[in-house]
Amino acid sequence: MERRDKVNYYLDLAEMVSQRGTCLRRRYGAVIVKNDEVISTGYVGAPRGRRNCTDMGRCIREELKVPRGERYELCRSVHAEQNTIISASRNEMIGSSLFLVGIDAGTGDYVANGNCCSMCKRMIINAGIAKVYIRDTKDEYRVIEVQSWIDNDESVEGIMGY
């Protein structure tokens, strides 16, 4: 039996975590790792004490046909990356890596070209996370250097030259 490589091992953990997700559109799971040790995990779901979309049986963004990546203020959920960051101390996260897997709830396929939203990118930057690994297939993934998000500021201020 061939041993699973470390990156895919952590992505497999993130994929397992995603199974706890309660979003009717996408089930994301995230794992923060530093020095080969899991620091925290997180999945998509409503804030503690609030009803999840799976409990309600409806997704407002789906009903309004909101495209992926838009109008997150309409969403009930806290993103997997956010929940993972909330569960760890900044000191533990400095220089760490975040492993992210997204599953389309309707098809069970990996989310094509999955990425962090702009708010999650800002949180990842401020948390001090150094790298983000995003799964594309069971064995393929992308590695993003968080510094590239700092250097290539996609926010309005970055676009407007402020």
N, C-alpha and C positions, 0 to 999 in steps of 0.2 A: 504494500500500500504506500502510495506517495504522500508525503506530508504536505499539508496546505501551507502556502507561503503566508508570512505574517500579515501583510496588508489585507489579503482576502480573508484571513482568519478574523481580523477586526471588522471587516465589512460584513462577514457572515454574522457576527454578533449584532451589528447594527440592523441587519435584515431581520434577525430574530426579534429584536426590540420593536421593530416596525409593526409586528403582528399585534402589539397592544394598542396601536393607533385607532382612533375613533372617527376619523374623517371619512366621509363617504366617497371622496374623490381620489385622494392620495394618502398612502400610508408610508410616512417617512420614519426612519429610525436613525438615531445618531449615537455615537460613542466617542468620548474624549479619552485619549490615551497619552500618557507621558512616561518616558523611561520604561516602556514595555509593561505598563501597569494601567488598567482601566480606572479612570478617575470618576466618570459618571456616564449615565445613559439617559436618553430621552426619546419620546415619541410624540406624535401629533395628538392633541386632545384639548378639550375645553378646559378652562381654568378650574381648579379644585372647587368642588361644590356646585358647579354649574352643569346643566345637562349637556351631554355630548350629542353630536349630530346622529350618531348611530342609535342613541336612545330616542331621539325625536323622530327619526326616520326621514329626515329631510335636510337638504343643504341649500341654503339661501343663494349662495353663489352659483350652484348648479341650476336652480330654478330660474335665476336671472341670466343664465348663459354667460357668466363672466369668464373671459378667457384666463387661462393659466397665467400667473404673474401679475394680475391686476386686481385692484379693489379689495385688498386684504382686510380693510377695515370692516367689511361685511362678514368676515369669517369669524366663527365662534372659537376657533382653535388657537392654541399656542403652538408654534412650530417646534419640531423635534430639536433643532439646534438651540432654540431659546430654552427649552426645558432642560437640555443637557447643561447649558451654561449656568442656569439658575441653580442647579444641583451641585456645583463645584465652586471652590474658592478660586479667586483670581490667581493667587500664588501657585496653585496646582496647575492652572491652565497656561501660564506663561511658558512659551516654547513647545506646547503640546500639539497634538494632531487631532483633528476631528474626522471621523469616518461616517459617511452619510449614504443611506440607501433609500430610494423612493420606489414604491410599488404602486402602480395604477390599480385602484380598488375595483374598477370595473373589469379589467382584463387579466390582472395578476402579473402583467409584464412590468419590467423595470421602466421607470419614467425615462423617456427619451430625452437626452440632453438635460438631465436634472441639474439644478444649481440652487444655490442659496438665494433667497430674495434679498433686496437691498437692505431691509431692516436687519435680517440675520447677518448679513455681511458686516454691518456696522457693529453688531454685538460681538461677532467673532474677532474683529479687529481690536475692540476695546478689551476683550477678555485676554488678549495676548497669545491667542492660538496662532501657530506658525504655518501649519499646512492643513488643507482640507482634501480628503480623498473621497471621490464620488463614484459610486458603482454605475457602470453602463451595461454590463452583462455579468453573468455569474463569475467570470474570471477576468474581466477587463474593467479598468477604472481610470479615472483622470486624477492627477495630482495638481492642486492649485496652491501656489505660494501666496499666502495671505498678503504679503508685501505688495503683490501685483494689484490687489484691490485698493491699497493705499496709494500706490503710484499712479494708477489709472482711475482716478476718482470719477465715478459715474453719477454722483449726486448733482443736483441742480447747480450748486456752487461751483463744482468742477466744470460743468458744461458752460456756465456763464463766465468763467474766468475769475471768480472772486478769490 
